[in-house]
C-alpha cells in the first residue's frame, strides 16, 4: 500500500517509493528500505518534506491506539534511560525471572489440582515485573528471548507479561493501564492448565477437534477469574478478547475492529509474538525475523501495534540468536540506533567446526562481518539456556 507521509514520520525500516516534491528539484538514486537515521537526515538537508512509502515492503507509520490513553510521563520507557545490558543487570533480572517463574508455577499447579489460586500474589508479582521493566528493559527483553523449554505455558505467560508491559508503555498508556496489561499477560492463558499439555502450541498447527478444544481455554480462564471479585474488569476483558482479531477472524465471539478493547488488541500482538517464537511438540520455534514477517502479514493484528513492537524490540531483539556470514552464531547484546541491521553481537559458536568458541564481542556497524539471518533456538544442537546462565550472563558486560 502506497502512503504519503511527512519526512518527520519517516524512520528506519520503511520502504521509500519516491520523494514527493512539487518543484521536481529533489532526486533519489533508487527506491528501497531506509537503513539508518543518517539517510533521513540527508533527505531533510535536501529540503524533502514528504515521501511516498510502500507499506507492503517495509514498516508502516505507527498510529496511536484508539481511544488515545492519557499518558503518564513517568511511565514512558521510550523517554526514560533504560540500563545497559551488563552482567550485573542480567543477574538482577534473572533473579526476578526465577522468582516470577516460581510464583507463576505455584499458581498454575494450584489450578491444575482444582484448589483455586490467589490472584493477589500475581498482582504483587506484576509490580516487581514492572519495576524491573522500567529500570532494566534491555535485560528483561534479553531474558524473555531465551526459551528454557521446560514448561511452555509457564514461559509463555511470563513473556507475555513482560512484553505487555513494554508495549503498553511504549504505546503511551498510563501506569495503571500498563500494570493491568502486565497482569493480564500472566492470566490470559491460565485456562490451558485444564487442557492436554500438547495443545500448548501455536494454534496454526492445530485443526479439527484439537483446535476446538484449544479455543475453550478462553472460557476456562474466565471461569477461574469469575471468582475473583477484586480483579479489575479491564483485566477480564483483555483475557476474554485476546484471541479476537480486528478482521473478525478470531474467537470466541468473532469480534472485529472497534468492538475489541484496545488493550486486548495489544494483547493479541504480544500473544502471537510469544507463541510463534516458542518451541512446540509439533515443530520448531520460528526465528525472530520469520515471527515478525508472519505478524506483519496477519490482517487480524493491529499493524500499528506490530510496528510499535518492532520499534521497541528492534529487527534483531537483544537476546535473539543470529547467524553471521562468517559461519559463527551470536547473541545480540546491544542495538545500534543509527542502523538497526548492524547491532552488537557476542559470538560463541562455530557452525563450521560444530564447537563452542571463546566469546567475542563484535560491533557489526564497524564492519568485518554481517548478519546472514535470525535463527531459531532449535536449529542447532545447543543447550542455549545452560550456555546463557553459565557463560553469557557472566561475560556480557566485559
QUIJOBEL-V187315 format. One record per run of one state. SS is the DSSP state (2 for helix, 1 for strand, 0 for the rest). FROM is the first residue (numbers start at 0). TO is the last residue. Records with the same first field share a line. If there is no record, write none. Layout:
# QUIJOBEL-V187315
SS = FROM-TO / FROM-TO
This chain:
# QUIJOBEL-V187315
0 = 0-0 / 9-13 / 20-30 / 33-34 / 45-48 / 54-71 / 75-75 / 79-85 / 112-117 / 135-135 / 145-150 / 170-173 / 187-188 / 194-195 / 199-201 / 205-206 / 215-215 / 225-231 / 241-255 / 259-260 / 276-278 / 280-281 / 283-286 / 296-301 / 313-319 / 324-326 / 334-337 / 339-342 / 350-353 / 366-369 / 374-382 / 395-397
1 = 1-5 / 14-19 / 31-32 / 35-35 / 49-53 / 279-279 / 282-282 / 320-323 / 327-333 / 338-338 / 343-349 / 354-362 / 370-373
2 = 6-8 / 36-44 / 72-74 / 76-78 / 86-111 / 118-134 / 136-144 / 151-169 / 174-186 / 189-193 / 196-198 / 202-204 / 207-214 / 216-224 / 232-240 / 256-258 / 261-275 / 287-295 / 302-312 / 363-365 / 383-394
